[in-house]
């Protein structure tokens, strides 16, 4: 048995904590909380959506949109979406790479 919160309560606390940090303007910490939460709960659509809000607020707009496209591809099941999932995933990866490239260039 582990100490602390687990399961759905833990997932919801991550979401609320990360969102509170975003609302307080602690954007880097908010993104970090959501990254950790998504590793623990990779199938949580709610965590993914709120992570995108934090990424957007932190100026990582391409990654935010890319993560939402990936959420759609992974969790929306409709005949129309099925046809375009490879393109959606490809665009998600491309958009995320744009922010990664910009971060690498600004560090130089």
BELCORRA-V934459 format. One record per pair of residues at least 24 apart in sequence whose ideal C-beta (glycine too) atoms are under 10 Angstrom apart, sorted by the first residue. I is the first residue (numbers start at 1). J is the second residue. D is the distance in whole Angstrom. If there is no record, write none. Layout:
BEGIN
i=I j=J d=D
i=I j=J d=D
END
This chain:
BEGIN
i=6 j=40 d=10
i=7 j=41 d=10
i=8 j=41 d=9
i=8 j=44 d=10
i=10 j=37 d=9
i=10 j=40 d=7
i=10 j=41 d=8
i=11 j=37 d=7
i=11 j=40 d=8
i=11 j=41 d=5
i=11 j=44 d=6
i=11 j=46 d=8
i=11 j=47 d=7
i=12 j=37 d=10
i=12 j=44 d=10
i=12 j=46 d=8
i=12 j=47 d=9
i=13 j=37 d=9
i=14 j=38 d=9
i=14 j=40 d=8
i=14 j=41 d=7
i=14 j=44 d=9
i=14 j=46 d=10
i=14 j=47 d=7
i=14 j=50 d=9
i=14 j=51 d=10
i=15 j=41 d=9
i=15 j=44 d=8
i=15 j=46 d=6
i=15 j=47 d=6
i=15 j=49 d=9
i=15 j=50 d=6
i=15 j=51 d=9
i=16 j=50 d=9
i=18 j=47 d=8
i=18 j=50 d=6
i=18 j=51 d=7
i=18 j=53 d=9
i=18 j=54 d=6
i=19 j=50 d=6
i=19 j=51 d=10
i=19 j=53 d=8
i=19 j=54 d=8
i=21 j=54 d=8
i=22 j=50 d=8
i=22 j=51 d=10
i=22 j=53 d=6
i=22 j=54 d=5
i=22 j=55 d=10
i=22 j=56 d=9
i=22 j=57 d=6
i=22 j=58 d=8
i=23 j=53 d=10
i=23 j=54 d=10
i=23 j=57 d=9
i=25 j=57 d=8
i=26 j=54 d=10
i=27 j=54 d=6
i=27 j=55 d=9
i=27 j=56 d=10
i=27 j=57 d=5
i=27 j=58 d=4
i=27 j=59 d=8
i=27 j=60 d=9
i=28 j=54 d=9
i=28 j=58 d=7
i=29 j=54 d=9
i=30 j=54 d=4
i=30 j=55 d=9
i=30 j=57 d=8
i=30 j=58 d=7
i=31 j=55 d=6
i=31 j=57 d=9
i=31 j=58 d=5
i=31 j=60 d=8
i=31 j=63 d=9
i=34 j=67 d=10
i=38 j=67 d=9
i=42 j=74 d=9
i=43 j=74 d=8
i=43 j=75 d=8
i=44 j=71 d=10
i=44 j=75 d=10
i=45 j=71 d=6
i=45 j=72 d=10
i=45 j=74 d=8
i=45 j=75 d=5
i=45 j=76 d=9
i=46 j=71 d=10
i=47 j=71 d=10
i=48 j=72 d=10
i=48 j=74 d=9
i=48 j=75 d=8
i=55 j=96 d=10
i=55 j=99 d=8
i=58 j=99 d=10
i=59 j=99 d=8
i=59 j=102 d=9
i=59 j=103 d=10
i=60 j=95 d=10
i=60 j=96 d=9
i=60 j=98 d=9
i=60 j=99 d=5
i=60 j=100 d=9
i=60 j=102 d=9
i=60 j=103 d=8
i=61 j=95 d=9
i=61 j=98 d=9
i=61 j=99 d=8
i=62 j=92 d=10
i=62 j=94 d=9
i=62 j=95 d=4
i=62 j=96 d=7
i=62 j=97 d=8
i=62 j=98 d=4
i=62 j=99 d=5
i=62 j=100 d=9
i=62 j=101 d=9
i=62 j=102 d=8
i=63 j=92 d=9
i=63 j=95 d=7
i=63 j=96 d=5
i=63 j=97 d=9
i=63 j=98 d=8
i=63 j=99 d=4
i=63 j=100 d=8
i=63 j=102 d=10
i=63 j=103 d=10
i=64 j=95 d=9
i=64 j=96 d=9
i=64 j=99 d=9
i=65 j=91 d=9
i=65 j=92 d=8
i=65 j=95 d=5
i=65 j=96 d=9
i=65 j=98 d=10
i=65 j=99 d=10
i=66 j=91 d=7
i=66 j=92 d=4
i=66 j=93 d=7
i=66 j=94 d=7
i=66 j=95 d=4
i=66 j=96 d=4
i=66 j=97 d=8
i=66 j=98 d=8
i=66 j=99 d=8
i=67 j=92 d=7
i=67 j=95 d=9
i=67 j=96 d=7
i=68 j=92 d=8
i=68 j=95 d=10
i=69 j=93 d=9
i=69 j=94 d=10
i=69 j=95 d=7
i=69 j=96 d=9
i=70 j=95 d=10
i=70 j=96 d=9
END
